[in-house]
Amino acid sequence: MAKAYWISAYHTIHDADALAAYAKLALPAITAAGGKFLARGMPAAVKEQGIAQRTVLVEFESVDAALAAYNSPAYQEAVAALGTQAVVRDLRIIEGT
């Protein structure tokens, strides 16, 4: 079974305190669900049509594991702490090759 990855790109951060509250809850929720943080932060370089924005890359054992982590009560508590106005981001789950 192929590994899967969360790719989360933060287009805009409006409330750094809410993001910090989210991160405090999200990190243990994601790692407890088997997620392994591979990279997070600002890009070292941006090429072509890229945008310099905070990006997070997390590895999971499978798409099912990534989806289960996202839907878990612990992670959804983190999402609730983030609220609806703190950030503009997109989170993609992609299967590895």
A tleap script that builds the chain and sets N, CA, C and O, in Angstrom:
source leaprc.protein.ff14SB
mol = sequence {
  NMET ALA LYS ALA TYR TRP ILE SER ALA TYR
  HIE THR ILE HIE ASP ALA ASP ALA LEU ALA
  ALA TYR ALA LYS LEU ALA LEU PRO ALA ILE
  THR ALA ALA GLY GLY LYS PHE LEU ALA ARG
  GLY MET PRO ALA ALA VAL LYS GLU GLN GLY
  ILE ALA GLN ARG THR VAL LEU VAL GLU PHE
  GLU SER VAL ASP ALA ALA LEU ALA ALA TYR
  ASN SER PRO ALA TYR GLN GLU ALA VAL ALA
  ALA LEU GLY THR GLN ALA VAL VAL ARG ASP
  LEU ARG ILE ILE GLU GLY CTHR
}
set mol.1.N position { 0.851 -1.178 0.000 }
set mol.1.CA position { 0.000 0.000 0.000 }
set mol.1.C position { 0.899 1.245 0.000 }
set mol.1.O position { 1.881 1.317 0.740 }
set mol.2.N position { 0.550 2.201 -0.829 }
set mol.2.CA position { 1.346 3.425 -0.971 }
set mol.2.C position { 1.143 4.353 0.228 }
set mol.2.O position { 0.055 4.428 0.799 }
set mol.3.N position { 2.188 5.038 0.584 }
set mol.3.CA position { 2.092 6.067 1.621 }
set mol.3.C position { 1.230 7.213 1.095 }
set mol.3.O position { 0.967 7.318 -0.103 }
set mol.4.N position { 0.803 8.059 2.011 }
set mol.4.CA position { 0.010 9.228 1.636 }
set mol.4.C position { 0.583 10.434 2.354 }
set mol.4.O position { 1.271 10.307 3.367 }
set mol.5.N position { 0.289 11.606 1.814 }
set mol.5.CA position { 0.845 12.847 2.340 }
set mol.5.C position { -0.233 13.905 2.455 }
set mol.5.O position { -1.080 14.060 1.575 }
set mol.6.N position { -0.179 14.639 3.576 }
set mol.6.CA position { -0.954 15.868 3.719 }
set mol.6.C position { -0.047 16.979 3.238 }
set mol.6.O position { 1.104 17.081 3.662 }
set mol.7.N position { -0.556 17.795 2.372 }
set mol.7.CA position { 0.140 19.012 1.976 }
set mol.7.C position { -0.786 20.165 2.325 }
set mol.7.O position { -1.863 20.314 1.748 }
set mol.8.N position { -0.354 20.967 3.265 }
set mol.8.CA position { -1.170 22.076 3.733 }
set mol.8.C position { -0.460 23.382 3.408 }
set mol.8.O position { 0.655 23.626 3.868 }
set mol.9.N position { -1.117 24.215 2.614 }
set mol.9.CA position { -0.547 25.502 2.204 }
set mol.9.C position { -1.374 26.623 2.820 }
set mol.9.O position { -2.590 26.692 2.640 }
set mol.10.N position { -0.698 27.488 3.543 }
set mol.10.CA position { -1.340 28.614 4.216 }
set mol.10.C position { -1.223 29.840 3.326 }
set mol.10.O position { -0.153 30.443 3.238 }
set mol.11.N position { -2.310 30.214 2.669 }
set mol.11.CA position { -2.304 31.357 1.766 }
set mol.11.C position { -2.212 32.673 2.535 }
set mol.11.O position { -1.497 33.589 2.130 }
set mol.12.N position { -2.948 32.758 3.654 }
set mol.12.CA position { -2.963 33.963 4.483 }
set mol.12.C position { -3.155 33.555 5.934 }
set mol.12.O position { -3.946 32.661 6.236 }
set mol.13.N position { -2.429 34.211 6.830 }
set mol.13.CA position { -2.615 34.004 8.265 }
set mol.13.C position { -3.120 35.321 8.849 }
set mol.13.O position { -2.403 36.321 8.875 }
set mol.14.N position { -4.374 35.302 9.319 }
set mol.14.CA position { -5.000 36.494 9.884 }
set mol.14.C position { -4.855 36.564 11.399 }
set mol.14.O position { -4.843 37.652 11.974 }
set mol.15.N position { -4.743 35.401 12.049 }
set mol.15.CA position { -4.724 35.349 13.517 }
set mol.15.C position { -3.660 34.358 13.970 }
set mol.15.O position { -3.914 33.156 14.051 }
set mol.16.N position { -2.477 34.864 14.263 }
set mol.16.CA position { -1.351 34.011 14.670 }
set mol.16.C position { -1.635 33.298 15.987 }
set mol.16.O position { -1.167 32.177 16.186 }
set mol.17.N position { -2.386 33.916 16.885 }
set mol.17.CA position { -2.710 33.267 18.160 }
set mol.17.C position { -3.604 32.049 17.945 }
set mol.17.O position { -3.400 31.015 18.581 }
set mol.18.N position { -4.580 32.156 17.065 }
set mol.18.CA position { -5.451 31.012 16.762 }
set mol.18.C position { -4.649 29.912 16.077 }
set mol.18.O position { -4.875 28.729 16.333 }
set mol.19.N position { -3.718 30.289 15.213 }
set mol.19.CA position { -2.867 29.290 14.556 }
set mol.19.C position { -2.010 28.569 15.590 }
set mol.19.O position { -1.820 27.357 15.491 }
set mol.20.N position { -1.495 29.285 16.567 }
set mol.20.CA position { -0.696 28.671 17.630 }
set mol.20.C position { -1.547 27.711 18.469 }
set mol.20.O position { -1.081 26.634 18.842 }
set mol.21.N position { -2.784 28.097 18.763 }
set mol.21.CA position { -3.696 27.225 19.521 }
set mol.21.C position { -3.993 25.958 18.727 }
set mol.21.O position { -4.027 24.859 19.280 }
set mol.22.N position { -4.206 26.125 17.429 }
set mol.22.CA position { -4.425 24.975 16.541 }
set mol.22.C position { -3.206 24.059 16.558 }
set mol.22.O position { -3.344 22.847 16.726 }
set mol.23.N position { -2.016 24.626 16.386 }
set mol.23.CA position { -0.788 23.829 16.309 }
set mol.23.C position { -0.559 23.044 17.593 }
set mol.23.O position { -0.107 21.900 17.551 }
set mol.24.N position { -0.867 23.648 18.726 }
set mol.24.CA position { -0.679 22.979 20.019 }
set mol.24.C position { -1.524 21.710 20.113 }
set mol.24.O position { -1.101 20.726 20.720 }
set mol.25.N position { -2.708 21.728 19.518 }
set mol.25.CA position { -3.596 20.568 19.513 }
set mol.25.C position { -3.337 19.647 18.322 }
set mol.25.O position { -3.419 18.425 18.450 }
set mol.26.N position { -3.026 20.227 17.174 }
set mol.26.CA position { -2.884 19.444 15.946 }
set mol.26.C position { -1.667 18.538 15.965 }
set mol.26.O position { -1.752 17.389 15.534 }
set mol.27.N position { -0.535 19.028 16.455 }
set mol.27.CA position { 0.690 18.235 16.433 }
set mol.27.C position { 0.507 16.899 17.148 }
set mol.27.O position { 0.797 15.865 16.546 }
set mol.28.N position { 0.041 16.861 18.403 }
set mol.28.CA position { -0.134 15.557 19.036 }
set mol.28.C position { -1.243 14.719 18.399 }
set mol.28.O position { -1.151 13.491 18.379 }
set mol.29.N position { -2.286 15.363 17.880 }
set mol.29.CA position { -3.366 14.615 17.231 }
set mol.29.C position { -2.859 13.916 15.972 }
set mol.29.O position { -3.191 12.758 15.721 }
set mol.30.N position { -2.058 14.621 15.191 }
set mol.30.CA position { -1.535 14.061 13.938 }
set mol.30.C position { -0.518 12.964 14.226 }
set mol.30.O position { -0.567 11.902 13.605 }
set mol.31.N position { 0.390 13.201 15.145 }
set mol.31.CA position { 1.401 12.178 15.442 }
set mol.31.C position { 0.766 10.953 16.086 }
set mol.31.O position { 1.195 9.834 15.808 }
set mol.32.N position { -0.249 11.129 16.942 }
set mol.32.CA position { -0.942 9.986 17.546 }
set mol.32.C position { -1.641 9.143 16.489 }
set mol.32.O position { -1.831 7.941 16.675 }
set mol.33.N position { -2.023 9.769 15.380 }
set mol.33.CA position { -2.693 9.059 14.293 }
set mol.33.C position { -1.700 8.474 13.297 }
set mol.33.O position { -2.098 7.964 12.250 }
set mol.34.N position { -0.411 8.545 13.616 }
set mol.34.CA position { 0.603 7.945 12.753 }
set mol.34.C position { 1.260 8.894 11.785 }
set mol.34.O position { 2.073 8.472 10.963 }
set mol.35.N position { 0.928 10.172 11.862 }
set mol.35.CA position { 1.525 11.142 10.954 }
set mol.35.C position { 2.962 11.461 11.343 }
set mol.35.O position { 3.302 11.550 12.523 }
set mol.36.N position { 3.792 11.630 10.328 }
set mol.36.CA position { 5.202 11.978 10.528 }
set mol.36.C position { 5.454 13.291 9.785 }
set mol.36.O position { 5.331 13.352 8.562 }
set mol.37.N position { 5.808 14.346 10.536 }
set mol.37.CA position { 6.072 15.638 9.919 }
set mol.37.C position { 7.397 15.564 9.151 }
set mol.37.O position { 8.443 15.262 9.726 }
set mol.38.N position { 7.335 15.842 7.854 }
set mol.38.CA position { 8.530 15.823 7.012 }
set mol.38.C position { 9.079 17.219 6.783 }
set mol.38.O position { 10.292 17.395 6.662 }
set mol.39.N position { 8.208 18.207 6.723 }
set mol.39.CA position { 8.643 19.594 6.511 }
set mol.39.C position { 7.531 20.518 6.958 }
set mol.39.O position { 6.349 20.192 6.850 }
set mol.40.N position { 7.931 21.689 7.469 }
set mol.40.CA position { 6.954 22.729 7.791 }
set mol.40.C position { 7.697 24.048 7.904 }
set mol.40.O position { 8.826 24.110 8.392 }
set mol.41.N position { 7.041 25.091 7.446 }
set mol.41.CA position { 7.634 26.417 7.498 }
set mol.41.C position { 7.547 27.106 6.153 }
set mol.41.O position { 6.764 26.719 5.285 }
set mol.42.N position { 8.356 28.122 5.997 }
set mol.42.CA position { 8.398 28.887 4.750 }
set mol.42.C position { 9.325 28.180 3.762 }
set mol.42.O position { 10.310 27.569 4.175 }
set mol.43.N position { 9.024 28.254 2.457 }
set mol.43.CA position { 9.875 27.584 1.475 }
set mol.43.C position { 11.265 28.215 1.389 }
set mol.43.O position { 11.434 29.423 1.554 }
set mol.44.N position { 12.242 27.365 1.128 }
set mol.44.CA position { 13.613 27.836 0.939 }
set mol.44.C position { 13.744 28.575 -0.389 }
set mol.44.O position { 14.567 29.481 -0.524 }
set mol.45.N position { 12.934 28.186 -1.360 }
set mol.45.CA position { 12.934 28.833 -2.675 }
set mol.45.C position { 11.550 28.648 -3.284 }
set mol.45.O position { 10.867 27.664 -3.003 }
set mol.46.N position { 11.147 29.585 -4.108 }
set mol.46.CA position { 9.872 29.514 -4.816 }
set mol.46.C position { 10.167 29.691 -6.295 }
set mol.46.O position { 10.825 30.657 -6.678 }
set mol.47.N position { 9.697 28.786 -7.126 }
set mol.47.CA position { 9.962 28.811 -8.563 }
set mol.47.C position { 8.652 28.822 -9.350 }
set mol.47.O position { 7.588 28.484 -8.832 }
set mol.48.N position { 8.763 29.207 -10.578 }
set mol.48.CA position { 7.660 29.258 -11.541 }
set mol.48.C position { 6.487 30.047 -10.982 }
set mol.48.O position { 6.654 31.230 -10.685 }
set mol.49.N position { 5.325 29.464 -10.824 }
set mol.49.CA position { 4.139 30.191 -10.339 }
set mol.49.C position { 3.962 30.060 -8.828 }
set mol.49.O position { 2.900 30.398 -8.306 }
set mol.50.N position { 4.985 29.575 -8.115 }
set mol.50.CA position { 4.896 29.342 -6.676 }
set mol.50.C position { 4.702 30.618 -5.882 }
set mol.50.O position { 5.001 31.715 -6.355 }
set mol.51.N position { 4.199 30.460 -4.673 }
set mol.51.CA position { 3.942 31.568 -3.758 }
set mol.51.C position { 4.689 31.273 -2.465 }
set mol.51.O position { 4.635 30.152 -1.959 }
set mol.52.N position { 5.374 32.253 -1.936 }
set mol.52.CA position { 6.075 32.096 -0.663 }
set mol.52.C position { 5.044 32.096 0.465 }
set mol.52.O position { 4.593 33.153 0.904 }
set mol.53.N position { 4.678 30.901 0.927 }
set mol.53.CA position { 3.677 30.759 1.969 }
set mol.53.C position { 4.032 29.577 2.857 }
set mol.53.O position { 4.702 28.641 2.420 }
set mol.54.N position { 3.585 29.624 4.088 }
set mol.54.CA position { 3.827 28.521 5.016 }
set mol.54.C position { 3.245 27.246 4.422 }
set mol.54.O position { 2.114 27.232 3.936 }
set mol.55.N position { 4.031 26.179 4.466 }
set mol.55.CA position { 3.613 24.892 3.932 }
set mol.55.C position { 3.984 23.806 4.940 }
set mol.55.O position { 5.037 23.863 5.575 }
set mol.56.N position { 3.103 22.818 5.074 }
set mol.56.CA position { 3.350 21.699 5.974 }
set mol.56.C position { 3.174 20.410 5.182 }
set mol.56.O position { 2.210 20.257 4.432 }
set mol.57.N position { 4.123 19.479 5.356 }
set mol.57.CA position { 4.095 18.188 4.682 }
set mol.57.C position { 4.157 17.093 5.743 }
set mol.57.O position { 5.105 17.025 6.525 }
set mol.58.N position { 3.120 16.226 5.760 }
set mol.58.CA position { 3.027 15.148 6.746 }
set mol.58.C position { 2.838 13.834 6.007 }
set mol.58.O position { 2.032 13.744 5.080 }
set mol.59.N position { 3.587 12.812 6.421 }
set mol.59.CA position { 3.504 11.485 5.804 }
set mol.59.C position { 2.649 10.554 6.660 }
set mol.59.O position { 2.734 10.561 7.888 }
set mol.60.N position { 1.825 9.754 5.987 }
set mol.60.CA position { 1.016 8.718 6.634 }
set mol.60.C position { 1.252 7.390 5.917 }
set mol.60.O position { 1.761 7.363 4.796 }
set mol.61.N position { 0.887 6.317 6.558 }
set mol.61.CA position { 1.076 4.985 5.970 }
set mol.61.C position { 0.168 4.728 4.767 }
set mol.61.O position { 0.489 3.893 3.920 }
set mol.62.N position { -0.960 5.436 4.683 }
set mol.62.CA position { -1.905 5.207 3.588 }
set mol.62.C position { -2.875 6.381 3.512 }
set mol.62.O position { -2.930 7.220 4.411 }
set mol.63.N position { -3.633 6.424 2.428 }
set mol.63.CA position { -4.687 7.430 2.300 }
set mol.63.C position { -5.720 7.238 3.401 }
set mol.63.O position { -6.196 8.208 3.991 }
set mol.64.N position { -6.069 5.976 3.679 }
set mol.64.CA position { -7.046 5.715 4.737 }
set mol.64.C position { -6.560 6.254 6.079 }
set mol.64.O position { -7.345 6.823 6.838 }
set mol.65.N position { -5.274 6.080 6.379 }
set mol.65.CA position { -4.723 6.582 7.641 }
set mol.65.C position { -4.750 8.107 7.669 }
set mol.65.O position { -5.042 8.700 8.707 }
set mol.66.N position { -4.449 8.746 6.544 }
set mol.66.CA position { -4.474 10.213 6.470 }
set mol.66.C position { -5.894 10.736 6.661 }
set mol.66.O position { -6.108 11.717 7.374 }
set mol.67.N position { -6.854 10.087 6.028 }
set mol.67.CA position { -8.255 10.496 6.178 }
set mol.67.C position { -8.750 10.263 7.598 }
set mol.67.O position { -9.478 11.089 8.150 }
set mol.68.N position { -8.355 9.137 8.191 }
set mol.68.CA position { -8.757 8.857 9.573 }
set mol.68.C position { -8.172 9.893 10.517 }
set mol.68.O position { -8.846 10.318 11.455 }
set mol.69.N position { -6.940 10.304 10.293 }
set mol.69.CA position { -6.321 11.333 11.127 }
set mol.69.C position { -7.085 12.642 11.002 }
set mol.69.O position { -7.376 13.296 12.004 }
set mol.70.N position { -7.408 13.024 9.771 }
set mol.70.CA position { -8.139 14.275 9.558 }
set mol.70.C position { -9.496 14.242 10.252 }
set mol.70.O position { -9.906 15.230 10.862 }
set mol.71.N position { -10.186 13.128 10.163 }
set mol.71.CA position { -11.534 13.007 10.711 }
set mol.71.C position { -11.567 12.666 12.200 }
set mol.71.O position { -12.644 12.612 12.794 }
set mol.72.N position { -10.418 12.439 12.804 }
set mol.72.CA position { -10.375 12.046 14.219 }
set mol.72.C position { -10.903 13.169 15.107 }
set mol.72.O position { -10.753 14.346 14.777 }
set mol.73.N position { -11.513 12.812 16.221 }
set mol.73.CA position { -11.991 13.837 17.162 }
set mol.73.C position { -10.864 14.766 17.635 }
set mol.73.O position { -11.082 15.967 17.790 }
set mol.74.N position { -9.680 14.227 17.862 }
set mol.74.CA position { -8.569 15.055 18.348 }
set mol.74.C position { -8.171 16.101 17.315 }
set mol.74.O position { -7.929 17.257 17.663 }
set mol.75.N position { -8.101 15.700 16.035 }
set mol.75.CA position { -7.728 16.683 15.012 }
set mol.75.C position { -8.863 17.674 14.772 }
set mol.75.O position { -8.608 18.858 14.551 }
set mol.76.N position { -10.085 17.219 14.809 }
set mol.76.CA position { -11.211 18.128 14.611 }
set mol.76.C position { -11.310 19.146 15.749 }
set mol.76.O position { -11.801 20.256 15.540 }
set mol.77.N position { -10.847 18.780 16.953 }
set mol.77.CA position { -10.764 19.744 18.050 }
set mol.77.C position { -9.754 20.846 17.697 }
set mol.77.O position { -9.980 22.022 17.983 }
set mol.78.N position { -8.642 20.450 17.074 }
set mol.78.CA position { -7.641 21.429 16.638 }
set mol.78.C position { -8.219 22.351 15.576 }
set mol.78.O position { -8.005 23.562 15.619 }
set mol.79.N position { -8.947 21.787 14.628 }
set mol.79.CA position { -9.576 22.592 13.573 }
set mol.79.C position { -10.556 23.584 14.185 }
set mol.79.O position { -10.631 24.733 13.750 }
set mol.80.N position { -11.305 23.146 15.191 }
set mol.80.CA position { -12.252 24.047 15.855 }
set mol.80.C position { -11.512 25.191 16.546 }
set mol.80.O position { -11.991 26.325 16.552 }
set mol.81.N position { -10.352 24.901 17.126 }
set mol.81.CA position { -9.557 25.954 17.777 }
set mol.81.C position { -9.051 26.959 16.748 }
set mol.81.O position { -8.892 28.140 17.056 }
set mol.82.N position { -8.802 26.496 15.539 }
set mol.82.CA position { -8.350 27.388 14.468 }
set mol.82.C position { -9.461 28.333 14.047 }
set mol.82.O position { -9.209 29.486 13.696 }
set mol.83.N position { -10.687 27.841 14.082 }
set mol.83.CA position { -11.818 28.685 13.703 }
set mol.83.C position { -11.930 28.822 12.197 }
set mol.83.O position { -11.242 28.131 11.446 }
set mol.84.N position { -12.795 29.713 11.766 }
set mol.84.CA position { -13.057 29.863 10.335 }
set mol.84.C position { -12.418 31.094 9.718 }
set mol.84.O position { -12.382 31.216 8.494 }
set mol.85.N position { -11.913 32.010 10.537 }
set mol.85.CA position { -11.375 33.266 10.009 }
set mol.85.C position { -9.877 33.448 10.241 }
set mol.85.O position { -9.301 34.422 9.756 }
set mol.86.N position { -9.235 32.538 10.966 }
set mol.86.CA position { -7.832 32.732 11.356 }
set mol.86.C position { -6.864 32.600 10.189 }
set mol.86.O position { -5.874 33.327 10.108 }
set mol.87.N position { -7.154 31.668 9.288 }
set mol.87.CA position { -6.253 31.431 8.155 }
set mol.87.C position { -7.058 31.138 6.900 }
set mol.87.O position { -8.225 30.749 6.960 }
set mol.88.N position { -6.415 31.332 5.785 }
set mol.88.CA position { -6.911 30.832 4.505 }
set mol.88.C position { -5.882 29.800 4.087 }
set mol.88.O position { -4.722 30.135 3.848 }
set mol.89.N position { -6.302 28.545 3.998 }
set mol.89.CA position { -5.363 27.478 3.660 }
set mol.89.C position { -6.082 26.436 2.841 }
set mol.89.O position { -7.312 26.382 2.806 }
set mol.90.N position { -5.295 25.608 2.181 }
set mol.90.CA position { -5.867 24.408 1.586 }
set mol.90.C position { -5.041 23.231 2.038 }
set mol.90.O position { -3.818 23.310 2.148 }
set mol.91.N position { -5.732 22.133 2.300 }
set mol.91.CA position { -5.099 20.908 2.753 }
set mol.91.C position { -5.437 19.830 1.737 }
set mol.91.O position { -6.606 19.552 1.466 }
set mol.92.N position { -4.406 19.234 1.185 }
set mol.92.CA position { -4.598 18.186 0.183 }
set mol.92.C position { -4.033 16.900 0.719 }
set mol.92.O position { -3.001 16.896 1.391 }
set mol.93.N position { -4.706 15.801 0.424 }
set mol.93.CA position { -4.198 14.477 0.754 }
set mol.93.C position { -3.901 13.798 -0.576 }
set mol.93.O position { -4.777 13.649 -1.428 }
set mol.94.N position { -2.645 13.392 -0.732 }
set mol.94.CA position { -2.217 12.805 -1.995 }
set mol.94.C position { -1.518 11.477 -1.731 }
set mol.94.O position { -0.756 11.335 -0.775 }
set mol.95.N position { -1.792 10.512 -2.596 }
set mol.95.CA position { -1.174 9.202 -2.472 }
set mol.95.C position { 0.213 9.215 -3.099 }
set mol.95.O position { 0.422 9.775 -4.176 }
set mol.96.N position { 1.154 8.589 -2.405 }
set mol.96.CA position { 2.510 8.488 -2.930 }
set mol.96.C position { 2.599 7.499 -4.084 }
set mol.96.O position { 1.684 6.710 -4.322 }
set mol.97.N position { 3.706 7.557 -4.785 }
set mol.97.CA position { 3.895 6.640 -5.920 }
set mol.97.C position { 4.719 5.459 -5.522 }
set mol.97.O position { 4.981 4.583 -6.346 }
savepdb mol mol.pdb
quit
